[in-house]
Amino acid sequence: MSTMSPDAANASASVPAAAAAAAPPGRRRLGRIAAGMALLLLMALPLLPVPEFWITQANYIGMFSLVVLGLVLLTGVAGLTSFGQAAFVGLGAYATALLSSRYGMSPWLGLLAGLTVTLVVALVLGWITLRMSGHYLPLATIAWALSLNYTIANLEVLGKYDGILGVPALSFFGISLADGRSIYYLIWLCALLGAVAVRHLLDSRPGRAIRALGGATVMAEAMGVSTFRYKVVVFLLAALLASVSGWLFAHVQRTVNPSPFGLRMGIEYLFMAVVGGVSSVWGAFVGAGVFKIIEDQLKELLPRLLGSNGNFEIIVLGVVLVLMLKYAPKGLWPAARLLTARWGAAKTGADTGVGVGVGVGVGAGAAPLAEVPAPSLLPRRPRPAKGGPLLKVDRLRKQFGGLVAVNDVSFTLHAGDIMGLIGPNGAGKSTTFNLISGVLPATSGRIELAGTPITGWPSRRIARLGLSRTFQHVKMIPDMTVLENVALGAYLRGRSGTLKAMLRLDRAEERQLLAEAQRQLGRVGMQHHLHELAGNLAMGPQRLMEIARALCSDPTLLLLDEPAAGLRLKEKQALADVLRQLRREGLSILLVEHDMDFVMGLTDRIVVMEFGTRLMEGTPQEVQDSPAVRAAYLGTEH
Ligand SMILES: Nc1ncnc2c1ncn2[C@@H]1O[C@H](COP(=O)(O)OP(=O)(O)OP(=O)(O)O)[C@@H](O)[C@H]1O
């Protein structure tokens, strides 16, 4: 099984695109047929002799799904738990209710006003709260959900607790959408468009960055992603989806009051997301549907069974949710997909391909490493002149409290060289890497990259200058395919933003980014694992995947932290060939490695560290001949 950092292990963006890519073609075809039939049924429903009650139910499910879709992005994918989405529904509902009923304005202007107010409020709230981590963010969402709701409930202009009555029905080019059957189509158009836009977004350059928010932010920042910016983006999108739901809600109910927009409803939206599958787009519809139908049926049934009135359905739903969290924590939609995949696999004898662990080693039937890659379709940055100083580290120091992990270390890496950083465990090598790449701030000292002082820069800014890296503990998004993980490395080589991705106008660039990822995977011998889920890879291939990801950024300086760990002898030799080839192409490499044969056979110069200090620097031969180095490794005095 794979070894990964907690960072990576927590990242769980179970996104359809990744799963679809990993699914066998037969199952994909079946999936498409099922989706087509579901869509047909959805379109035909109001035309069938279905009782009005069920049309109303379907309308509510569509409106709830819009809010839950936002939660899929925000909570399921980006890992930001919000109890406050109902408040944004309220903003959308009140904006249109106020403008259309009190001021006689068009509800379509009401939609625009609701979206604008929501955008401004969400921007302010997001800016303040999204820097919080751990339990503070959910608590903050509870706080603003309460305060927004009480603000609405206390404003005279909004009718206080009575709300606003007489909200007009929507009409579309003269067609009235006053009855349930006619507004049905608008509600479901909004919900399906929302779902398609979210799916498109997640399957794109910004989508990969968003999918890293759930637990791989350090890695994403090192690839040049501003993770805070994307947190704000998903927060705004989730709020806007909720606002559209509120707009529809106001014109379906024809009245608004504060109670459907309170904290309780905020919690229920989260319930729906969890029930359906919090990180799955279609799970949003399943969650909203199951929750709404069961809640309403229980509301009817339980008082009759128990012979008294009360909110018994909440008790039952609470118990059901606890059981679900225990037995199907990923939600109904992923559980159903896994079951059908297993059923299909049992029939055909094939692998399920839905995240069921299959340790894939690069050695297992892999093609030889160092395949000659096709030329890149993306522009490349110029290489610095060989031999000039590329990286200058001057009296670099890092203290963790009383521990001096890196003690005034200095060295210079020249362009076109491969330099090794070696030393016994705990010598400070990885910390030095983290300081150079901006993952950790230095206590003192100076770092220059290609003549630019980069001390104190965040890692995403350093990445822009052409530095890319791998990590001692592999950092990746396990639920994303190998190809997508690697394409995240090419983030800075693309430009397509969120809107372009949602509208699917990014395809030409996306093809180039994926082609580059494929090209770099081919280079490290991983061409047979493109559509594997990264979390299913064994440790060695995971490391190769990280190298391909780093190469995707077209770096001038590559920092490799223990690249050969977990590789077999032949794979190590092949990796060394790849690194030599990269050196011939003008790339400079700094590597930390414990395998001495690998280091000695590959590097031009070596810096040896011990107890945070630089013990010596020299050629591989000089280092091997040094009694001080031998003593450091053997643990004797020198
Ligand atoms: N975030 C941290 N907080 C406190 N101490 C740390 C932190 N990171 C590293 N250290 C300590 O700094 C010292 C150097 O650690 P570092 O990981 O840089 O060593 P290394 O040479 O890379 O070791 P290894 O080869 O075992 O990976 C160790 O004593 C380690 O425990």
Ligand as a Chemical Component Dictionary entry (heavy atoms), coordinates in Angstrom:
data_LIG
# 
_chem_comp.id                   LIG 
_chem_comp.type                 NON-POLYMER 
_chem_comp.pdbx_formal_charge   0 
_chem_comp.three_letter_code    LIG 
# 
loop_
_chem_comp_atom.comp_id 
_chem_comp_atom.atom_id 
_chem_comp_atom.alt_atom_id 
_chem_comp_atom.type_symbol 
_chem_comp_atom.charge 
_chem_comp_atom.model_Cartn_x 
_chem_comp_atom.model_Cartn_y 
_chem_comp_atom.model_Cartn_z 
_chem_comp_atom.pdbx_ordinal 
LIG N1  N1  N 0 8.686  21.544 12.152 1  
LIG C1  C1  C 0 9.639  21.188 13.031 2  
LIG N2  N2  N 0 9.516  21.511 14.332 3  
LIG C2  C2  C 0 10.470 21.164 15.231 4  
LIG N3  N3  N 0 11.576 20.491 14.905 5  
LIG C3  C3  C 0 11.767 20.141 13.635 6  
LIG C4  C4  C 0 10.806 20.464 12.619 7  
LIG N4  N4  N 0 11.237 19.996 11.422 8  
LIG C5  C5  C 0 12.423 19.394 11.676 9  
LIG N5  N5  N 0 12.729 19.488 12.992 10 
LIG C6  C6  C 0 13.926 18.987 13.628 11 
LIG O1  O1  O 0 15.019 19.558 12.944 12 
LIG C7  C7  C 0 16.086 18.614 12.852 13 
LIG C8  C8  C 0 16.463 18.457 11.394 14 
LIG O2  O2  O 0 15.392 17.764 10.756 15 
LIG P1  P1  P 0 15.411 17.459 9.179  16 
LIG O3  O3  O 0 14.165 16.742 8.877  17 
LIG O4  O4  O 0 15.716 18.695 8.458  18 
LIG O5  O5  O 0 16.636 16.469 9.094  19 
LIG P2  P2  P 0 17.065 15.570 7.852  20 
LIG O6  O6  O 0 18.541 15.752 7.718  21 
LIG O7  O7  O 0 16.253 15.859 6.689  22 
LIG O8  O8  O 0 16.759 14.133 8.460  23 
LIG P3  P3  P 0 16.255 12.809 7.671  24 
LIG O9  O9  O 0 17.377 12.368 6.809  25 
LIG O10 O10 O 0 15.979 11.847 8.783  26 
LIG O11 O11 O 0 15.056 13.209 6.923  27 
LIG C9  C9  C 0 15.594 17.326 13.494 28 
LIG O12 O12 O 0 16.076 17.314 14.831 29 
LIG C10 C10 C 0 14.106 17.484 13.469 30 
LIG O13 O13 O 0 13.514 16.790 14.535 31 
# 
loop_
_chem_comp_bond.comp_id 
_chem_comp_bond.atom_id_1 
_chem_comp_bond.atom_id_2 
_chem_comp_bond.value_order 
_chem_comp_bond.pdbx_ordinal 
LIG N1  C1  SING 1  
LIG C1  N2  SING 2  
LIG C1  C4  DOUB 3  
LIG N2  C2  DOUB 4  
LIG C2  N3  SING 5  
LIG N3  C3  DOUB 6  
LIG C3  C4  SING 7  
LIG C3  N5  SING 8  
LIG C4  N4  SING 9  
LIG N4  C5  DOUB 10 
LIG C5  N5  SING 11 
LIG N5  C6  SING 12 
LIG C6  O1  SING 13 
LIG C6  C10 SING 14 
LIG O1  C7  SING 15 
LIG C7  C8  SING 16 
LIG C7  C9  SING 17 
LIG C8  O2  SING 18 
LIG O2  P1  SING 19 
LIG P1  O3  DOUB 20 
LIG P1  O4  SING 21 
LIG P1  O5  SING 22 
LIG O5  P2  SING 23 
LIG P2  O6  DOUB 24 
LIG P2  O7  SING 25 
LIG P2  O8  SING 26 
LIG O8  P3  SING 27 
LIG P3  O9  DOUB 28 
LIG P3  O10 SING 29 
LIG P3  O11 SING 30 
LIG C9  O12 SING 31 
LIG C9  C10 SING 32 
LIG C10 O13 SING 33 
# 
